[in-house]
Amino acid sequence: MRLLLDTAAFVFAIQSPERLSKRAEAVLRNPANVRELSSVSLTEIAVKATLSKLHISAAMVRQALEDLDVRVLPFIAEHAFHLFDLDDHHRDPFDRQIIAQSMVEEIPIVTPDEKFSLYKGLKVIW
């Protein structure tokens, strides 16, 4: 199964894996699953690190991608066009892009954010 990790889930996996739910931890550990991280999440991490809201380096992120066997999913025009039709349950622009990407790709998203479950058709794992 393909899984899209939300930024928070990815950061938890790197910095504080004890914050992952049992279900999230199980799907992340399952070698049969394909773990993906949006290029939007990489942007969000870089922006927040630059603003000192996250204490994480590019080297740490690269190593985590390798260690967790996570591939980066590019954000493409089709994902952006889906934003036009996305309900307004969530104001965070990074999260909205990740939600749109998950919906277009039809893959579940691993996230602790309860607002994600408000979107019809979005499968949330936590």
KEDRENTOR-929619 format. One record per residue (C-alpha): z, y, x; residue in one letter. Coordinates in steps of 0.02 Angstrom, whole numbers, plus 50000, padded with zeros to 5 digits. Example, Ala and Ser with C-alpha at 12.3 -4.5 7.8 and 13.67 -1.06 7.14 Angstrom:
! residues 2
503904977550615A/503574994750684S/
! end
This chain:
! residues 126
500005000050000M/499615017650060R/501075029850060L/501075048650085L/502675054850164L/503275071750105D/503805083450245T/505655081150204A/505515062050207A/504625062750375F/505935074450449V/507335063450381F/506515048250462A/506505057450629I/508135066850630Q/509305058650505S/508685041750441P/510345039050352E/509755052250226R/508305041150170L/508585031750009S/508665012850021K/506985011649932R/506165024550045A/506835015850199E/506184999050137A/504415005150104V/504375014350271L/504914998750365R/503694987150278N/502304983850406P/501084980050265A/501154998250206N/500035011750276V/501085027050310R/500225043950304E/500765061850332L/499775076550269S/499065088750394S/499915101450279V/501595093850328S/501175096350511L/500825114550473T/502445116250376E/503455108550518I/502635119950646A/502935135450541V/504745131050507K/505045126550690A/504315143350744T/505485152150622L/506965141850688S/507205133750516K/506885116750595L/507385111250768H/505935099950810I/504575101050942S/502745096250939A/503145082451064A/504475075450947M/503265075450801V/501895066850904R/503135053650962Q/503765050750785A/501995048550720L/501745035150851E/503455026950832D/503355026250642L/501505021350646D/501035036150535V/499265042450526R/498835060450483V/497875063150321L/496735078450331P/496815091350191F/495055093150124I/494155104049997A/494355091249857E/496255092249880H/496195111249874A/495125111449716F/496435100649629H/497675115049650L/496715124649515F/497225111449386D/498975107649450L/500415111549332D/501605125149390D/503205114749408H/503435118949590H/503235135449682R/503245129549864D/501425131049924P/501615117150053F/502315105149923D/500965109649797R/499625105449926Q/500455088749965I/500615084849779I/498775088749751A/498295077949899Q/499325063349836S/498555064749663M/496765065749726V/497025051149845E/497955041549708E/499345036349826I/501225036949798P/502235050249885I/503905046949970V/505015061949936T/506805066549894P/506185081649794D/506555078449610E/505305091649553K/503875080549609F/504245068449466S/503785082149341L/501935079949381Y/501045067849265K/500095054549359G/501055056949522L/501965041349581K/503555045949673V/504555034049782I/506345038149826W/
! end
